[in-house]
Amino acid sequence: MAGKSPAGAGKSPARRSGEKVMSSLAEARNLIVEIAGPISLGERVKTVLASVAVRSGLPERRVRGIWHREAKAVLAEELSALHRAAALRKREEAIDARNLETRARLEARRAATSDDVEGADF
């Protein structure tokens, strides 16, 4: 070699346009929010975080530590557990939405059928 460093030596790679970089701690907090889902007014955060711990399989204290930004780092296994719990939550929400749609269709059919029966001459 000629003794010269490459032109880009010592520089971090340029970020691609539109690409966002997220730390594992920030990603874990976002996953906790996804797993918790909507909560009602007056519900205690400690209770919600306990349910997230149960769903994810992580210790309750660890989930609270991540939530309160006390954790220095989040392990890959912990992120995987949170991803699995978030995916399960999304599937459950999709099933609930489908059930509500089915109930609405059945109710509409019942209403249409009862109107037909009332108008019929026997």
A tleap script that builds the chain and sets N, CA, C and O, in Angstrom:
source leaprc.protein.ff14SB
mol = sequence {
  NMET ALA GLY LYS SER PRO ALA GLY ALA GLY
  LYS SER PRO ALA ARG ARG SER GLY GLU LYS
  VAL MET SER SER LEU ALA GLU ALA ARG ASN
  LEU ILE VAL GLU ILE ALA GLY PRO ILE SER
  LEU GLY GLU ARG VAL LYS THR VAL LEU ALA
  SER VAL ALA VAL ARG SER GLY LEU PRO GLU
  ARG ARG VAL ARG GLY ILE TRP HIE ARG GLU
  ALA LYS ALA VAL LEU ALA GLU GLU LEU SER
  ALA LEU HIE ARG ALA ALA ALA LEU ARG LYS
  ARG GLU GLU ALA ILE ASP ALA ARG ASN LEU
  GLU THR ARG ALA ARG LEU GLU ALA ARG ARG
  ALA ALA THR SER ASP ASP VAL GLU GLY ALA
  ASP CPHE
}
set mol.1.N position { 0.838 -1.174 0.000 }
set mol.1.CA position { 0.000 0.000 0.000 }
set mol.1.C position { 0.881 1.235 0.000 }
set mol.1.O position { 2.056 1.175 0.363 }
set mol.2.N position { 0.326 2.308 -0.394 }
set mol.2.CA position { 1.084 3.543 -0.520 }
set mol.2.C position { 1.177 4.295 0.801 }
set mol.2.O position { 1.815 5.346 0.863 }
set mol.3.N position { 0.555 3.781 1.859 }
set mol.3.CA position { 0.621 4.452 3.149 }
set mol.3.C position { -0.509 5.434 3.384 }
set mol.3.O position { -0.538 6.108 4.413 }
set mol.4.N position { -1.440 5.525 2.448 }
set mol.4.CA position { -2.563 6.438 2.612 }
set mol.4.C position { -3.793 5.671 3.080 }
set mol.4.O position { -4.030 4.532 2.679 }
set mol.5.N position { -4.552 6.314 3.924 }
set mol.5.CA position { -5.825 5.734 4.363 }
set mol.5.C position { -6.879 5.978 3.305 }
set mol.5.O position { -6.789 6.945 2.549 }
set mol.6.N position { -7.879 5.112 3.244 }
set mol.6.CA position { -8.970 5.353 2.302 }
set mol.6.C position { -9.677 6.667 2.628 }
set mol.6.O position { -9.648 7.134 3.767 }
set mol.7.N position { -10.305 7.247 1.626 }
set mol.7.CA position { -10.957 8.555 1.786 }
set mol.7.C position { -12.020 8.537 2.876 }
set mol.7.O position { -12.191 9.534 3.578 }
set mol.8.N position { -12.732 7.437 3.032 }
set mol.8.CA position { -13.820 7.375 4.005 }
set mol.8.C position { -13.391 6.842 5.360 }
set mol.8.O position { -14.246 6.556 6.199 }
set mol.9.N position { -12.113 6.701 5.597 }
set mol.9.CA position { -11.640 6.116 6.854 }
set mol.9.C position { -12.026 6.998 8.036 }
set mol.9.O position { -11.850 8.215 7.993 }
set mol.10.N position { -12.543 6.390 9.073 }
set mol.10.CA position { -12.894 7.112 10.287 }
set mol.10.C position { -14.267 7.737 10.276 }
set mol.10.O position { -14.691 8.318 11.275 }
set mol.11.N position { -14.970 7.631 9.164 }
set mol.11.CA position { -16.308 8.211 9.064 }
set mol.11.C position { -17.342 7.095 9.157 }
set mol.11.O position { -17.143 5.997 8.638 }
set mol.12.N position { -18.433 7.395 9.819 }
set mol.12.CA position { -19.500 6.403 9.883 }
set mol.12.C position { -20.219 6.364 8.548 }
set mol.12.O position { -20.265 7.365 7.833 }
set mol.13.N position { -20.780 5.213 8.212 }
set mol.13.CA position { -21.469 5.117 6.922 }
set mol.13.C position { -22.665 6.055 6.881 }
set mol.13.O position { -23.345 6.258 7.887 }
set mol.14.N position { -22.908 6.612 5.733 }
set mol.14.CA position { -24.024 7.543 5.565 }
set mol.14.C position { -25.338 6.789 5.711 }
set mol.14.O position { -25.483 5.662 5.237 }
set mol.15.N position { -26.273 7.420 6.364 }
set mol.15.CA position { -27.591 6.836 6.535 }
set mol.15.C position { -28.359 6.945 5.227 }
set mol.15.O position { -28.309 7.976 4.556 }
set mol.16.N position { -29.054 5.904 4.874 }
set mol.16.CA position { -29.869 5.929 3.665 }
set mol.16.C position { -31.070 6.825 3.897 }
set mol.16.O position { -31.571 6.922 5.017 }
set mol.17.N position { -31.520 7.462 2.871 }
set mol.17.CA position { -32.658 8.367 3.009 }
set mol.17.C position { -33.894 7.587 3.447 }
set mol.17.O position { -34.193 6.523 2.905 }
set mol.18.N position { -34.594 8.116 4.414 }
set mol.18.CA position { -35.814 7.493 4.913 }
set mol.18.C position { -35.585 6.399 5.926 }
set mol.18.O position { -36.545 5.927 6.536 }
set mol.19.N position { -34.360 5.980 6.130 }
set mol.19.CA position { -34.075 4.909 7.073 }
set mol.19.C position { -33.881 5.490 8.462 }
set mol.19.O position { -33.100 6.423 8.653 }
set mol.20.N position { -34.590 4.938 9.423 }
set mol.20.CA position { -34.468 5.411 10.796 }
set mol.20.C position { -33.724 4.376 11.621 }
set mol.20.O position { -33.945 3.174 11.480 }
set mol.21.N position { -32.848 4.854 12.476 }
set mol.21.CA position { -32.104 3.968 13.346 }
set mol.21.C position { -32.733 4.043 14.727 }
set mol.21.O position { -32.969 5.129 15.256 }
set mol.22.N position { -33.002 2.879 15.306 }
set mol.22.CA position { -33.633 2.836 16.609 }
set mol.22.C position { -32.800 1.956 17.523 }
set mol.22.O position { -32.346 0.882 17.128 }
set mol.23.N position { -32.606 2.418 18.738 }
set mol.23.CA position { -31.860 1.607 19.691 }
set mol.23.C position { -32.725 0.434 20.142 }
set mol.23.O position { -33.948 0.452 19.997 }
set mol.24.N position { -32.078 -0.567 20.681 }
set mol.24.CA position { -32.829 -1.737 21.144 }
set mol.24.C position { -33.727 -1.360 22.320 }
set mol.24.O position { -34.804 -1.935 22.477 }
set mol.25.N position { -33.307 -0.412 23.141 }
set mol.25.CA position { -34.134 0.027 24.265 }
set mol.25.C position { -35.394 0.734 23.770 }
set mol.25.O position { -36.486 0.492 24.284 }
set mol.26.N position { -35.245 1.603 22.778 }
set mol.26.CA position { -36.414 2.293 22.217 }
set mol.26.C position { -37.352 1.301 21.540 }
set mol.26.O position { -38.572 1.413 21.659 }
set mol.27.N position { -36.786 0.338 20.835 }
set mol.27.CA position { -37.603 -0.683 20.177 }
set mol.27.C position { -38.358 -1.512 21.213 }
set mol.27.O position { -39.531 -1.833 21.022 }
set mol.28.N position { -37.689 -1.854 22.303 }
set mol.28.CA position { -38.332 -2.637 23.362 }
set mol.28.C position { -39.476 -1.851 23.987 }
set mol.28.O position { -40.532 -2.422 24.260 }
set mol.29.N position { -39.292 -0.562 24.219 }
set mol.29.CA position { -40.366 0.261 24.789 }
set mol.29.C position { -41.560 0.314 23.834 }
set mol.29.O position { -42.707 0.220 24.272 }
set mol.30.N position { -41.298 0.463 22.539 }
set mol.30.CA position { -42.382 0.477 21.552 }
set mol.30.C position { -43.135 -0.854 21.544 }
set mol.30.O position { -44.360 -0.882 21.420 }
set mol.31.N position { -42.402 -1.942 21.676 }
set mol.31.CA position { -43.046 -3.255 21.714 }
set mol.31.C position { -43.899 -3.409 22.969 }
set mol.31.O position { -44.969 -4.016 22.920 }
set mol.32.N position { -43.436 -2.866 24.087 }
set mol.32.CA position { -44.228 -2.920 25.314 }
set mol.32.C position { -45.549 -2.183 25.116 }
set mol.32.O position { -46.596 -2.642 25.574 }
set mol.33.N position { -45.497 -1.045 24.436 }
set mol.33.CA position { -46.726 -0.293 24.145 }
set mol.33.C position { -47.653 -1.118 23.262 }
set mol.33.O position { -48.860 -1.156 23.502 }
set mol.34.N position { -47.107 -1.779 22.244 }
set mol.34.CA position { -47.923 -2.621 21.361 }
set mol.34.C position { -48.561 -3.776 22.123 }
set mol.34.O position { -49.736 -4.085 21.925 }
set mol.35.N position { -47.789 -4.407 22.987 }
set mol.35.CA position { -48.295 -5.554 23.738 }
set mol.35.C position { -49.375 -5.116 24.708 }
set mol.35.O position { -50.382 -5.806 24.873 }
set mol.36.N position { -49.173 -3.969 25.352 }
set mol.36.CA position { -50.144 -3.483 26.332 }
set mol.36.C position { -51.465 -3.129 25.664 }
set mol.36.O position { -52.530 -3.347 26.241 }
set mol.37.N position { -51.404 -2.589 24.459 }
set mol.37.CA position { -52.610 -2.198 23.760 }
set mol.37.C position { -53.275 -1.020 24.442 }
set mol.37.O position { -52.687 -0.399 25.328 }
set mol.38.N position { -54.488 -0.710 24.041 }
set mol.38.CA position { -55.185 0.421 24.660 }
set mol.38.C position { -55.527 0.110 26.119 }
set mol.38.O position { -55.953 -0.996 26.450 }
set mol.39.N position { -55.333 1.095 26.971 }
set mol.39.CA position { -55.659 0.919 28.384 }
set mol.39.C position { -56.704 1.950 28.773 }
set mol.39.O position { -56.797 3.018 28.167 }
set mol.40.N position { -57.473 1.626 29.772 }
set mol.40.CA position { -58.534 2.539 30.203 }
set mol.40.C position { -57.982 3.548 31.202 }
set mol.40.O position { -56.957 3.319 31.843 }
set mol.41.N position { -58.680 4.656 31.317 }
set mol.41.CA position { -58.294 5.678 32.284 }
set mol.41.C position { -58.336 5.097 33.683 }
set mol.41.O position { -59.238 4.334 34.028 }
set mol.42.N position { -57.367 5.461 34.471 }
set mol.42.CA position { -57.320 4.987 35.846 }
set mol.42.C position { -56.607 3.674 36.034 }
set mol.42.O position { -56.358 3.258 37.165 }
set mol.43.N position { -56.274 3.014 34.943 }
set mol.43.CA position { -55.549 1.747 35.060 }
set mol.43.C position { -54.099 2.041 35.426 }
set mol.43.O position { -53.484 2.949 34.866 }
set mol.44.N position { -53.566 1.288 36.347 }
set mol.44.CA position { -52.217 1.539 36.843 }
set mol.44.C position { -51.167 0.989 35.889 }
set mol.44.O position { -51.304 -0.110 35.351 }
set mol.45.N position { -50.119 1.776 35.693 }
set mol.45.CA position { -49.037 1.379 34.798 }
set mol.45.C position { -48.382 0.096 35.300 }
set mol.45.O position { -48.030 -0.779 34.509 }
set mol.46.N position { -48.223 -0.010 36.602 }
set mol.46.CA position { -47.587 -1.197 37.173 }
set mol.46.C position { -48.378 -2.454 36.817 }
set mol.46.O position { -47.790 -3.492 36.514 }
set mol.47.N position { -49.690 -2.365 36.852 }
set mol.47.CA position { -50.551 -3.496 36.497 }
set mol.47.C position { -50.418 -3.838 35.018 }
set mol.47.O position { -50.354 -5.010 34.646 }
set mol.48.N position { -50.376 -2.816 34.188 }
set mol.48.CA position { -50.246 -3.033 32.742 }
set mol.48.C position { -48.895 -3.674 32.431 }
set mol.48.O position { -48.820 -4.607 31.631 }
set mol.49.N position { -47.837 -3.182 33.055 }
set mol.49.CA position { -46.510 -3.751 32.817 }
set mol.49.C position { -46.426 -5.188 33.314 }
set mol.49.O position { -45.713 -6.006 32.732 }
set mol.50.N position { -47.150 -5.500 34.389 }
set mol.50.CA position { -47.187 -6.882 34.878 }
set mol.50.C position { -47.842 -7.796 33.846 }
set mol.50.O position { -47.391 -8.922 33.637 }
set mol.51.N position { -48.910 -7.311 33.198 }
set mol.51.CA position { -49.567 -8.138 32.175 }
set mol.51.C position { -48.663 -8.297 30.948 }
set mol.51.O position { -48.677 -9.346 30.304 }
set mol.52.N position { -47.882 -7.271 30.622 }
set mol.52.CA position { -46.921 -7.378 29.522 }
set mol.52.C position { -45.864 -8.431 29.866 }
set mol.52.O position { -45.445 -9.204 29.005 }
set mol.53.N position { -45.445 -8.451 31.116 }
set mol.53.CA position { -44.456 -9.441 31.547 }
set mol.53.C position { -45.001 -10.853 31.396 }
set mol.53.O position { -44.290 -11.754 30.949 }
set mol.54.N position { -46.251 -11.044 31.767 }
set mol.54.CA position { -46.863 -12.369 31.643 }
set mol.54.C position { -46.950 -12.773 30.174 }
set mol.54.O position { -46.625 -13.905 29.817 }
set mol.55.N position { -47.387 -11.851 29.327 }
set mol.55.CA position { -47.539 -12.146 27.905 }
set mol.55.C position { -46.200 -12.448 27.235 }
set mol.55.O position { -46.113 -13.318 26.368 }
set mol.56.N position { -45.161 -11.725 27.643 }
set mol.56.CA position { -43.863 -11.875 26.980 }
set mol.56.C position { -42.991 -12.965 27.594 }
set mol.56.O position { -42.081 -13.479 26.945 }
set mol.57.N position { -43.274 -13.316 28.848 }
set mol.57.CA position { -42.450 -14.316 29.517 }
set mol.57.C position { -41.211 -13.730 30.178 }
set mol.57.O position { -40.380 -14.464 30.713 }
set mol.58.N position { -41.089 -12.413 30.140 }
set mol.58.CA position { -39.968 -11.748 30.795 }
set mol.58.C position { -40.322 -11.458 32.247 }
set mol.58.O position { -41.501 -11.338 32.578 }
set mol.59.N position { -39.326 -11.344 33.119 }
set mol.59.CA position { -39.620 -10.989 34.511 }
set mol.59.C position { -40.257 -9.598 34.593 }
set mol.59.O position { -39.908 -8.694 33.834 }
set mol.60.N position { -41.182 -9.452 35.514 }
set mol.60.CA position { -41.888 -8.181 35.661 }
set mol.60.C position { -40.921 -7.034 35.925 }
set mol.60.O position { -41.080 -5.948 35.368 }
set mol.61.N position { -39.929 -7.266 36.763 }
set mol.61.CA position { -38.965 -6.211 37.087 }
set mol.61.C position { -38.175 -5.786 35.848 }
set mol.61.O position { -37.839 -4.611 35.699 }
set mol.62.N position { -37.879 -6.732 34.967 }
set mol.62.CA position { -37.142 -6.401 33.746 }
set mol.62.C position { -37.987 -5.530 32.827 }
set mol.62.O position { -37.482 -4.572 32.241 }
set mol.63.N position { -39.275 -5.856 32.697 }
set mol.63.CA position { -40.171 -5.063 31.854 }
set mol.63.C position { -40.284 -3.651 32.414 }
set mol.63.O position { -40.241 -2.677 31.662 }
set mol.64.N position { -40.428 -3.539 33.735 }
set mol.64.CA position { -40.500 -2.205 34.347 }
set mol.64.C position { -39.193 -1.437 34.156 }
set mol.64.O position { -39.215 -0.227 33.931 }
set mol.65.N position { -38.058 -2.129 34.243 }
set mol.65.CA position { -36.764 -1.483 34.032 }
set mol.65.C position { -36.617 -0.937 32.621 }
set mol.65.O position { -36.081 0.154 32.426 }
set mol.66.N position { -37.092 -1.694 31.638 }
set mol.66.CA position { -37.058 -1.229 30.251 }
set mol.66.C position { -37.989 -0.040 30.091 }
set mol.66.O position { -37.629 0.959 29.467 }
set mol.67.N position { -39.182 -0.146 30.653 }
set mol.67.CA position { -40.167 0.923 30.522 }
set mol.67.C position { -39.670 2.239 31.138 }
set mol.67.O position { -39.861 3.308 30.559 }
set mol.68.N position { -39.050 2.155 32.283 }
set mol.68.CA position { -38.586 3.355 32.979 }
set mol.68.C position { -37.187 3.784 32.541 }
set mol.68.O position { -36.574 4.650 33.165 }
set mol.69.N position { -36.689 3.174 31.469 }
set mol.69.CA position { -35.373 3.491 30.890 }
set mol.69.C position { -34.230 3.284 31.883 }
set mol.69.O position { -33.237 4.012 31.853 }
set mol.70.N position { -34.369 2.312 32.743 }
set mol.70.CA position { -33.307 1.969 33.693 }
set mol.70.C position { -32.346 0.955 33.095 }
set mol.70.O position { -31.204 0.841 33.540 }
set mol.71.N position { -32.800 0.224 32.094 }
set mol.71.CA position { -31.969 -0.813 31.473 }
set mol.71.C position { -30.887 -0.168 30.618 }
set mol.71.O position { -31.147 0.778 29.874 }
set mol.72.N position { -29.691 -0.685 30.732 }
set mol.72.CA position { -28.577 -0.174 29.914 }
set mol.72.C position { -28.619 -0.761 28.509 }
set mol.72.O position { -28.254 -0.100 27.537 }
set mol.73.N position { -29.065 -2.002 28.414 }
set mol.73.CA position { -29.138 -2.678 27.120 }
set mol.73.C position { -30.262 -3.705 27.179 }
set mol.73.O position { -30.701 -4.108 28.256 }
set mol.74.N position { -30.713 -4.114 26.010 }
set mol.74.CA position { -31.746 -5.140 25.905 }
set mol.74.C position { -31.151 -6.290 25.113 }
set mol.74.O position { -30.644 -6.091 24.009 }
set mol.75.N position { -31.211 -7.480 25.666 }
set mol.75.CA position { -30.651 -8.660 25.010 }
set mol.75.C position { -31.510 -9.079 23.820 }
set mol.75.O position { -32.705 -8.788 23.765 }
set mol.76.N position { -30.888 -9.755 22.883 }
set mol.76.CA position { -31.601 -10.221 21.694 }
set mol.76.C position { -32.740 -11.163 22.065 }
set mol.76.O position { -33.809 -11.117 21.456 }
set mol.77.N position { -32.514 -12.025 23.074 }
set mol.77.CA position { -33.578 -12.951 23.499 }
set mol.77.C position { -34.774 -12.191 24.062 }
set mol.77.O position { -35.920 -12.592 23.862 }
set mol.78.N position { -34.505 -11.097 24.763 }
set mol.78.CA position { -35.595 -10.288 25.317 }
set mol.78.C position { -36.375 -9.604 24.205 }
set mol.78.O position { -37.605 -9.555 24.243 }
set mol.79.N position { -35.665 -9.077 23.217 }
set mol.79.CA position { -36.350 -8.460 22.074 }
set mol.79.C position { -37.179 -9.488 21.317 }
set mol.79.O position { -38.290 -9.193 20.878 }
set mol.80.N position { -36.643 -10.687 21.165 }
set mol.80.CA position { -37.392 -11.747 20.477 }
set mol.80.C position { -38.667 -12.091 21.229 }
set mol.80.O position { -39.721 -12.277 20.621 }
set mol.81.N position { -38.572 -12.176 22.551 }
set mol.81.CA position { -39.757 -12.474 23.361 }
set mol.81.C position { -40.794 -11.365 23.219 }
set mol.81.O position { -41.989 -11.642 23.123 }
set mol.82.N position { -40.344 -10.120 23.205 }
set mol.82.CA position { -41.274 -9.001 23.040 }
set mol.82.C position { -41.891 -9.000 21.643 }
set mol.82.O position { -43.076 -8.706 21.491 }
set mol.83.N position { -41.097 -9.326 20.624 }
set mol.83.CA position { -41.634 -9.412 19.254 }
set mol.83.C position { -42.696 -10.499 19.157 }
set mol.83.O position { -43.744 -10.291 18.546 }
set mol.84.N position { -42.432 -11.654 19.756 }
set mol.84.CA position { -43.420 -12.749 19.720 }
set mol.84.C position { -44.716 -12.327 20.411 }
set mol.84.O position { -45.806 -12.583 19.901 }
set mol.85.N position { -44.597 -11.683 21.568 }
set mol.85.CA position { -45.791 -11.251 22.300 }
set mol.85.C position { -46.561 -10.193 21.518 }
set mol.85.O position { -47.792 -10.199 21.521 }
set mol.86.N position { -45.847 -9.279 20.844 }
set mol.86.CA position { -46.512 -8.251 20.042 }
set mol.86.C position { -47.230 -8.878 18.846 }
set mol.86.O position { -48.338 -8.471 18.498 }
set mol.87.N position { -46.596 -9.869 18.220 }
set mol.87.CA position { -47.232 -10.552 17.089 }
set mol.87.C position { -48.478 -11.299 17.541 }
set mol.87.O position { -49.492 -11.302 16.844 }
set mol.88.N position { -48.402 -11.924 18.696 }
set mol.88.CA position { -49.567 -12.616 19.250 }
set mol.88.C position { -50.694 -11.633 19.531 }
set mol.88.O position { -51.858 -11.930 19.264 }
set mol.89.N position { -50.362 -10.485 20.060 }
set mol.89.CA position { -51.360 -9.450 20.350 }
set mol.89.C position { -52.057 -8.998 19.067 }
set mol.89.O position { -53.276 -8.830 19.043 }
set mol.90.N position { -51.273 -8.800 17.995 }
set mol.90.CA position { -51.851 -8.389 16.709 }
set mol.90.C position { -52.802 -9.459 16.168 }
set mol.90.O position { -53.872 -9.142 15.649 }
set mol.91.N position { -52.401 -10.734 16.294 }
set mol.91.CA position { -53.281 -11.819 15.831 }
set mol.91.C position { -54.580 -11.840 16.629 }
set mol.91.O position { -55.657 -12.029 16.065 }
set mol.92.N position { -54.476 -11.645 17.945 }
set mol.92.CA position { -55.671 -11.629 18.786 }
set mol.92.C position { -56.591 -10.470 18.402 }
set mol.92.O position { -57.811 -10.633 18.372 }
set mol.93.N position { -56.020 -9.309 18.109 }
set mol.93.CA position { -56.825 -8.164 17.699 }
set mol.93.C position { -57.519 -8.432 16.366 }
set mol.93.O position { -58.677 -8.059 16.178 }
set mol.94.N position { -56.814 -9.075 15.451 }
set mol.94.CA position { -57.407 -9.401 14.147 }
set mol.94.C position { -58.567 -10.376 14.320 }
set mol.94.O position { -59.594 -10.242 13.655 }
set mol.95.N position { -58.411 -11.348 15.203 }
set mol.95.CA position { -59.482 -12.310 15.465 }
set mol.95.C position { -60.681 -11.604 16.092 }
set mol.95.O position { -61.823 -11.871 15.720 }
set mol.96.N position { -60.429 -10.714 17.032 }
set mol.96.CA position { -61.516 -9.959 17.653 }
set mol.96.C position { -62.272 -9.120 16.628 }
set mol.96.O position { -63.502 -9.074 16.642 }
set mol.97.N position { -61.532 -8.456 15.738 }
set mol.97.CA position { -62.173 -7.640 14.705 }
set mol.97.C position { -63.025 -8.507 13.782 }
set mol.97.O position { -64.138 -8.131 13.412 }
set mol.98.N position { -62.494 -9.666 13.417 }
set mol.98.CA position { -63.249 -10.571 12.550 }
set mol.98.C position { -64.511 -11.074 13.252 }
set mol.98.O position { -65.560 -11.209 12.622 }
set mol.99.N position { -64.410 -11.353 14.557 }
set mol.99.CA position { -65.583 -11.790 15.316 }
set mol.99.C position { -66.645 -10.696 15.369 }
set mol.99.O position { -67.837 -10.977 15.244 }
set mol.100.N position { -66.213 -9.449 15.554 }
set mol.100.CA position { -67.179 -8.346 15.576 }
set mol.100.C position { -67.876 -8.194 14.229 }
set mol.100.O position { -69.082 -7.951 14.178 }
set mol.101.N position { -67.125 -8.337 13.139 }
set mol.101.CA position { -67.721 -8.265 11.802 }
set mol.101.C position { -68.737 -9.389 11.601 }
set mol.101.O position { -69.814 -9.168 11.048 }
set mol.102.N position { -68.393 -10.580 12.049 }
set mol.102.CA position { -69.285 -11.729 11.901 }
set mol.102.C position { -70.567 -11.511 12.701 }
set mol.102.O position { -71.663 -11.784 12.213 }
set mol.103.N position { -70.427 -11.024 13.916 }
set mol.103.CA position { -71.615 -10.750 14.737 }
set mol.103.C position { -72.506 -9.702 14.084 }
set mol.103.O position { -73.730 -9.831 14.106 }
set mol.104.N position { -71.905 -8.665 13.503 }
set mol.104.CA position { -72.691 -7.623 12.838 }
set mol.104.C position { -73.430 -8.199 11.634 }
set mol.104.O position { -74.597 -7.874 11.415 }
set mol.105.N position { -72.763 -9.053 10.845 }
set mol.105.CA position { -73.429 -9.678 9.690 }
set mol.105.C position { -74.574 -10.582 10.133 }
set mol.105.O position { -75.646 -10.572 9.527 }
set mol.106.N position { -74.347 -11.367 11.196 }
set mol.106.CA position { -75.405 -12.251 11.691 }
set mol.106.C position { -76.604 -11.454 12.189 }
set mol.106.O position { -77.751 -11.831 11.947 }
set mol.107.N position { -76.337 -10.359 12.881 }
set mol.107.CA position { -77.428 -9.516 13.379 }
set mol.107.C position { -78.208 -8.901 12.216 }
set mol.107.O position { -79.434 -8.800 12.271 }
set mol.108.N position { -77.499 -8.493 11.171 }
set mol.108.CA position { -78.180 -7.936 9.996 }
set mol.108.C position { -79.042 -9.004 9.324 }
set mol.108.O position { -80.152 -8.711 8.882 }
set mol.109.N position { -78.541 -10.241 9.244 }
set mol.109.CA position { -79.333 -11.326 8.652 }
set mol.109.C position { -80.561 -11.636 9.494 }
set mol.109.O position { -81.654 -11.848 8.968 }
set mol.110.N position { -80.366 -11.660 10.826 }
set mol.110.CA position { -81.518 -11.902 11.709 }
set mol.110.C position { -82.582 -10.838 11.520 }
set mol.110.O position { -83.772 -11.145 11.449 }
set mol.111.N position { -82.148 -9.572 11.439 }
set mol.111.CA position { -83.096 -8.473 11.261 }
set mol.111.C position { -83.815 -8.605 9.922 }
set mol.111.O position { -85.026 -8.394 9.853 }
set mol.112.N position { -83.102 -8.945 8.872 }
set mol.112.CA position { -83.716 -9.103 7.552 }
set mol.112.C position { -84.672 -10.284 7.549 }
set mol.112.O position { -85.743 -10.211 6.946 }
set mol.113.N position { -84.303 -11.366 8.211 }
set mol.113.CA position { -85.165 -12.545 8.264 }
set mol.113.C position { -86.415 -12.272 9.072 }
set mol.113.O position { -87.502 -12.706 8.692 }
set mol.114.N position { -86.283 -11.564 10.175 }
set mol.114.CA position { -87.462 -11.275 10.993 }
set mol.114.C position { -88.410 -10.330 10.267 }
set mol.114.O position { -89.624 -10.418 10.449 }
set mol.115.N position { -87.874 -9.422 9.443 }
set mol.115.CA position { -88.734 -8.536 8.655 }
set mol.115.C position { -89.510 -9.340 7.611 }
set mol.115.O position { -90.684 -9.061 7.364 }
set mol.116.N position { -88.863 -10.336 6.996 }
set mol.116.CA position { -89.519 -11.182 6.002 }
set mol.116.C position { -90.621 -12.010 6.631 }
set mol.116.O position { -91.690 -12.169 6.040 }
set mol.117.N position { -90.379 -12.540 7.820 }
set mol.117.CA position { -91.353 -13.383 8.502 }
set mol.117.C position { -92.558 -12.555 8.941 }
set mol.117.O position { -93.687 -13.038 8.844 }
set mol.118.N position { -92.367 -11.365 9.406 }
set mol.118.CA position { -93.462 -10.502 9.862 }
set mol.118.C position { -94.356 -10.076 8.716 }
set mol.118.O position { -95.564 -9.924 8.900 }
set mol.119.N position { -93.780 -9.877 7.520 }
set mol.119.CA position { -94.539 -9.426 6.376 }
set mol.119.C position { -95.242 -10.548 5.615 }
set mol.119.O position { -96.060 -10.278 4.736 }
set mol.120.N position { -94.936 -11.785 5.940 }
set mol.120.CA position { -95.507 -12.911 5.197 }
set mol.120.C position { -96.914 -13.240 5.706 }
set mol.120.O position { -97.189 -13.149 6.903 }
set mol.121.N position { -97.801 -13.623 4.779 }
set mol.121.CA position { -99.146 -14.037 5.127 }
set mol.121.C position { -99.186 -15.563 5.172 }
set mol.121.O position { -98.859 -16.229 4.190 }
set mol.122.N position { -99.585 -16.102 6.302 }
set mol.122.CA position { -99.650 -17.565 6.434 }
set mol.122.C position { -101.045 -18.030 6.356 }
set mol.122.O position { -101.301 -19.231 6.447 }
savepdb mol mol.pdb
quit
